[in-house]
Amino acid sequence: ADLWRKLREAKARAITGAHHHSVGFFPVDWSYWDPEFDRFVEVYSCWGNSEFYGAPHPGWASDRHRGLSTQDALARGYRLGLLASSDGHDGNPGNAQWSNRQPHIHHHLGSGYVAVLAPELTRKAAFDALYARRLYATTGVRIALDFRVNGLLMGSEALVSSSEWESGARKIHARVVGTTNITRVSLIRNNAEICVLEGRGPTFELEYEDRESAAAIETRFLRENGFLQSPMPRPTLYYYLRVVQEDGEMAWSSPVWVSPR
């Protein structure tokens, strides 16, 4: 909170984000979140996969402190893009080498990568894309990933009319180009897999229409997560994509959030 206050006082154009947040000896406190500066969260690094408890390649993810995962943060209503990084502290960004010299660092597949969707290769364009959450994460390979809901890019916030919220459909599109054969693609809505498909090669395309009432989904989600209280979080659905290749490498899109006007 003090950091964010100082950034505001300085009128700084800045981004903050939690990393290896589910590691037990560095437990994050998700009661702190600032939507102006906290724009993304590190879902993967050489410390392991922080998406949820029981996820593949957990690394140092905590089995003692609950409520630390990426999905736990999203369930609180936090609007966070998903990125990955090396975080090896060894001077090899994107290619951490500590697995050979520092056994306390879990390093099974390699460093995480973050990809941004930007109109040009400049620092400003990259920063703008990071701030807008137009980004996705991989476990360290150059998987190409496009994910949209109602035509809006990953990281976007979609506002729909009350009638659409009650009975309208959300149209999801995804295209993936892997570095080897894709074995599994999962569409996640409010932390639950609603569509799981097997891949049949290095490319994959998804067209999916979610026709279930958004209002009914949200009520069920709030009840299951213990949020039926006052004040309740703003009604929201969020969707993101998880990709798994035959070599175990993975990718995650940033979410798209859908809320009533």
C-alpha positions as CSV (number, residue, x, y, z in Angstrom):
1,A,0.0,0.0,0.0
2,D,2.9,2.4,0.8
3,L,4.5,1.6,-2.6
4,W,1.3,2.4,-4.5
5,R,0.8,5.6,-2.5
6,K,4.4,6.7,-3.4
7,L,3.8,5.9,-7.1
8,R,0.7,8.0,-7.1
9,E,2.5,10.9,-5.4
10,A,5.3,10.7,-8.0
11,K,2.7,10.4,-10.8
12,A,4.7,7.5,-12.0
13,R,3.6,5.4,-15.0
14,A,4.3,2.1,-13.3
15,I,3.1,-1.5,-13.1
16,T,3.3,-3.9,-10.1
17,G,2.6,-7.6,-10.0
18,A,2.9,-10.5,-7.6
19,H,5.4,-13.2,-8.5
20,H,5.9,-16.8,-7.1
21,H,2.9,-15.8,-4.9
22,S,2.0,-19.4,-4.0
23,V,5.5,-20.2,-2.6
24,G,5.0,-21.1,1.0
25,F,7.9,-19.2,2.5
26,F,7.0,-16.0,0.5
27,P,3.2,-16.1,1.0
28,V,1.3,-13.3,-0.7
29,D,-1.4,-11.4,1.1
30,W,-4.2,-11.1,-1.4
31,S,-6.1,-8.7,0.8
32,Y,-3.8,-6.0,-0.8
33,W,-4.6,-5.2,-4.4
34,D,-4.5,-2.0,-6.4
35,P,-6.2,-2.1,-9.8
36,E,-4.4,1.0,-11.0
37,F,-0.9,-0.6,-10.6
38,D,-1.5,-4.4,-10.1
39,R,-2.2,-5.4,-13.7
40,F,-0.9,-9.0,-13.9
41,V,0.3,-11.9,-11.9
42,E,3.0,-14.5,-12.5
43,V,1.3,-17.8,-13.2
44,Y,4.6,-19.6,-13.9
45,S,8.4,-19.3,-13.4
46,C,11.3,-21.5,-12.4
47,W,9.6,-21.6,-9.0
48,G,6.8,-23.6,-10.5
49,N,3.1,-23.3,-11.6
50,S,1.0,-21.1,-9.4
51,E,-2.3,-21.4,-11.3
52,F,-4.1,-23.6,-8.7
53,Y,-3.3,-26.2,-6.1
54,G,-2.7,-29.5,-7.7
55,A,-1.6,-28.0,-11.0
56,P,1.1,-29.7,-13.1
57,H,4.7,-28.8,-12.2
58,P,3.8,-27.1,-8.9
59,G,7.4,-26.5,-7.9
60,W,7.5,-24.7,-4.6
61,A,3.7,-24.0,-4.5
62,S,2.5,-24.1,-0.9
63,D,0.6,-27.0,0.5
64,R,0.4,-25.2,3.9
65,H,-1.0,-21.8,3.1
66,R,-4.3,-21.9,1.2
67,G,-5.7,-19.0,-0.8
68,L,-2.4,-18.0,-2.5
69,S,-2.9,-19.2,-6.1
70,T,-3.7,-17.3,-9.3
71,Q,-7.2,-18.7,-9.3
72,D,-7.7,-17.6,-5.7
73,A,-6.8,-14.0,-6.7
74,L,-9.2,-14.2,-9.7
75,A,-12.0,-15.5,-7.5
76,R,-11.7,-12.4,-5.4
77,G,-12.6,-10.3,-8.4
78,Y,-9.1,-9.1,-9.2
79,R,-8.6,-8.3,-12.8
80,L,-5.1,-9.7,-13.5
81,G,-3.4,-10.7,-16.7
82,L,-1.3,-13.8,-16.7
83,L,2.4,-13.8,-17.4
84,A,5.4,-16.0,-16.9
85,S,9.1,-15.3,-16.3
86,S,12.4,-16.9,-15.5
87,D,13.0,-15.3,-12.0
88,G,16.2,-17.3,-11.7
89,H,18.3,-14.4,-10.4
90,D,21.3,-15.7,-12.4
91,G,21.6,-13.2,-15.2
92,N,20.0,-15.4,-17.8
93,P,16.5,-13.8,-18.4
94,G,14.3,-16.3,-20.2
95,N,16.8,-19.1,-19.8
96,A,17.5,-19.6,-16.0
97,Q,20.3,-22.0,-15.3
98,W,20.0,-22.3,-11.5
99,S,18.7,-25.9,-11.8
100,N,22.3,-27.1,-12.2
101,R,23.8,-25.1,-9.4
102,Q,21.0,-24.2,-6.9
103,P,19.0,-27.3,-6.1
104,H,16.5,-25.4,-3.9
105,I,15.1,-23.8,-7.1
106,H,12.7,-26.1,-8.8
107,H,13.4,-25.9,-12.5
108,H,11.9,-28.7,-14.5
109,L,11.0,-27.4,-18.0
110,G,12.8,-24.1,-18.2
111,S,12.1,-20.5,-17.8
112,G,8.7,-18.9,-18.3
113,Y,8.1,-16.5,-21.2
114,V,5.6,-13.7,-21.4
115,A,4.3,-12.6,-24.8
116,V,2.6,-9.3,-25.5
117,L,0.2,-8.3,-28.3
118,A,1.6,-5.0,-29.4
119,P,1.4,-3.1,-32.7
120,E,5.2,-2.5,-32.8
121,L,8.4,-3.7,-31.2
122,T,9.1,-0.7,-28.9
123,R,9.3,-0.2,-25.2
124,K,6.2,2.0,-25.1
125,A,4.2,-0.5,-27.1
126,A,5.3,-3.3,-24.9
127,F,4.5,-1.3,-21.7
128,D,1.1,-0.4,-23.1
129,A,0.3,-4.0,-23.9
130,L,1.4,-5.1,-20.4
131,Y,-0.7,-2.5,-18.8
132,A,-3.7,-3.4,-20.9
133,R,-3.2,-7.1,-20.0
134,R,-2.8,-8.0,-23.7
135,L,-0.4,-10.8,-22.7
136,Y,-0.1,-14.5,-22.3
137,A,2.3,-16.9,-20.5
138,T,4.2,-20.0,-21.5
139,T,6.5,-22.4,-19.7
140,G,9.4,-21.3,-21.9
141,V,8.5,-22.0,-25.5
142,R,7.2,-19.8,-28.3
143,I,3.6,-20.9,-28.5
144,A,1.5,-18.5,-30.4
145,L,-1.9,-17.8,-28.8
146,D,-4.9,-15.7,-29.7
147,F,-7.9,-15.7,-27.3
148,R,-11.0,-13.5,-27.6
149,V,-14.5,-13.3,-26.0
150,N,-17.2,-11.5,-28.0
151,G,-14.4,-10.3,-30.3
152,L,-12.4,-8.7,-27.5
153,L,-8.8,-9.5,-27.0
154,M,-7.4,-11.2,-23.9
155,G,-7.1,-8.8,-21.0
156,S,-10.3,-6.9,-22.1
157,E,-13.4,-6.1,-20.0
158,A,-16.7,-6.6,-21.8
159,L,-19.8,-4.8,-20.7
160,V,-23.1,-6.3,-21.7
161,S,-26.7,-5.2,-21.3
162,S,-28.9,-6.6,-18.5
163,S,-30.8,-8.8,-21.0
164,E,-27.6,-10.2,-22.4
165,W,-26.4,-10.9,-18.8
166,E,-29.5,-12.8,-18.1
167,S,-29.8,-14.8,-21.3
168,G,-27.2,-13.8,-23.9
169,A,-24.4,-16.0,-25.1
170,R,-20.7,-15.3,-25.0
171,K,-18.8,-16.2,-28.1
172,I,-15.3,-17.5,-27.5
173,H,-12.6,-17.8,-30.2
174,A,-9.1,-19.2,-29.7
175,R,-6.3,-20.1,-32.1
176,V,-3.0,-21.8,-31.0
177,V,0.1,-22.6,-32.9
178,G,2.3,-24.8,-30.8
179,T,6.0,-25.8,-31.1
180,T,5.0,-29.4,-31.2
181,N,1.7,-31.4,-31.1
182,I,-1.0,-29.9,-28.8
183,T,-2.6,-32.6,-26.6
184,R,-5.1,-30.7,-24.5
185,V,-6.9,-27.3,-24.6
186,S,-9.1,-26.2,-21.7
187,L,-11.5,-23.3,-21.6
188,I,-11.8,-22.0,-18.0
189,R,-14.7,-20.0,-16.8
190,N,-14.6,-18.6,-13.3
191,N,-11.9,-21.2,-12.4
192,A,-13.9,-24.2,-13.8
193,E,-13.1,-26.1,-17.0
194,I,-16.2,-25.8,-19.2
195,C,-14.7,-27.2,-22.4
196,V,-11.8,-29.6,-22.7
197,L,-10.7,-30.7,-26.1
198,E,-7.9,-33.0,-27.4
199,G,-5.5,-31.6,-29.9
200,R,-4.6,-33.4,-33.1
201,G,-1.5,-31.6,-34.3
202,P,0.6,-28.4,-33.7
203,T,-2.3,-26.1,-34.4
204,F,-5.6,-25.7,-32.7
205,E,-8.7,-23.6,-33.3
206,L,-11.7,-23.2,-30.9
207,E,-15.1,-21.7,-31.6
208,Y,-17.3,-22.0,-28.5
209,E,-20.6,-20.4,-27.5
210,D,-21.4,-20.2,-23.8
211,R,-25.2,-20.0,-23.6
212,E,-25.7,-20.5,-19.9
213,S,-27.2,-17.6,-18.1
214,A,-24.3,-15.4,-16.8
215,A,-26.4,-14.3,-13.8
216,A,-27.0,-18.0,-12.8
217,I,-23.3,-18.8,-13.2
218,E,-22.2,-15.9,-11.1
219,T,-24.7,-16.7,-8.3
220,R,-23.5,-20.3,-8.2
221,F,-19.8,-19.2,-8.2
222,L,-20.3,-16.7,-5.4
223,R,-22.1,-19.3,-3.3
224,E,-19.4,-22.0,-3.9
225,N,-16.7,-19.5,-3.0
226,G,-18.4,-18.2,0.2
227,F,-18.9,-14.7,-1.3
228,L,-22.7,-14.5,-0.7
229,Q,-22.3,-11.6,1.7
230,S,-22.6,-7.9,1.8
231,P,-21.1,-6.2,-0.1
232,M,-20.8,-8.8,-2.8
233,P,-18.1,-8.5,-5.5
234,R,-19.2,-6.9,-8.8
235,P,-21.0,-9.5,-10.9
236,T,-18.4,-10.9,-13.3
237,L,-17.6,-13.9,-15.5
238,Y,-14.0,-14.4,-16.6
239,Y,-12.7,-16.8,-19.2
240,Y,-9.1,-17.9,-20.1
241,L,-7.4,-20.6,-22.0
242,R,-4.9,-23.3,-20.9
243,V,-2.9,-25.2,-23.5
244,V,-0.8,-28.3,-22.9
245,Q,1.6,-29.8,-25.5
246,E,2.8,-33.4,-25.8
247,D,6.2,-32.4,-24.4
248,G,4.6,-31.0,-21.3
249,E,5.1,-27.4,-22.2
250,M,2.1,-25.1,-21.4
251,A,0.5,-21.7,-22.2
252,W,-2.1,-19.6,-20.6
253,S,-4.0,-16.7,-22.0
254,S,-4.9,-13.7,-19.9
255,P,-8.6,-13.6,-19.0
256,V,-11.4,-11.7,-20.6
257,W,-14.0,-10.4,-18.1
258,V,-17.7,-10.0,-18.8
259,S,-19.9,-7.9,-16.6
260,P,-23.3,-6.3,-16.8
261,R,-23.5,-2.5,-17.5
